[in-house]
């Protein structure tokens, strides 16, 4: 495989891993592409086994710098325990 094809495959692998991890971290679905473009992926690496390292760090740095791409975290609403129910 040429270096160019390997670089393209690695870029796609990093993008796929980033999109999954950022969705799990609370990035809004409509902001996934923006998050990918805004994120500093210079610290992301792929080891010889094809595992991607550094994506979580990139997402946390993105949260600190560009939290608008993340969905607001809703605080749980207090629930009445043993409240009265009308029938």
N, C-alpha and C positions, 0 to 999 in steps of 0.2 A: 504494500500500500504506500502510495506516495505521501510525502510530508503534508502536501496540500489537502489530500483526502483525509488524512488522519486529523489535521487541524479542524476541518469541517465537521467530521464525526464527533470530535471532542466538544466543539462548540454546541452542537445539537444535543449532546448528552448533558452538558452543563445547563443548557436552557431548559431541557425537560426536567431535570432535577430541581432547578430553581423554581420553575412554575409549580411543581407539586409541593415543594417545601413552603413556598410563599403563600399558596392557597391554604395550607395547613396552619400557617402562622397568622392568618386573618387578613391577608390582602384581599381587597374587594375583587370579585371576578372580573369586573369591567376594567380594573386597573392593573391586571397582571402584566400586560405588555409594557405599560408605563413603568411598572416596578422593575421589570427586567432591564429596561433601558437606563433607569436611574441608578440601579445598584452598581456598586463597585465590585466587580468580579475578579479583580486582579489577584486576590488571595485565594481564589478557587483553583484546585488542582485535581487531576485524575491520576490515581495510582496505577500500577501495572496490572491490577486485577479489574480495572474499569470502575472502581469506586470513586465517587466525587466527594471531595473534602472542602470544607470552607463555606458551603452555601449558607448554613445557619448563621455563621458570623456575618456574612454579607447581608442577610435579611435583618439581623438585629441592628447593624449599622444603618441600614435603610430606614428602619423604624425610628431611629434617633434623628435622622436627617429629613425624612420625607414621610412623616406619619400619615399624611393625607391619603395615601394609597391604601391604608389599612382601614377596615371597617371599624366603626366605633364599638368599643366593648360595652355591652349593655350590663349594667349592674343588675343583679337579680332583685326582683321586686319582693318585698316581704310578703309572705303568705300568712293568712290567719290560720292558725292551727286550732282545729276543733271549732271552727266558726259555725254560725247558724246557717242552715240551708233552707230556702223556702221551696215548698212543693206546690 
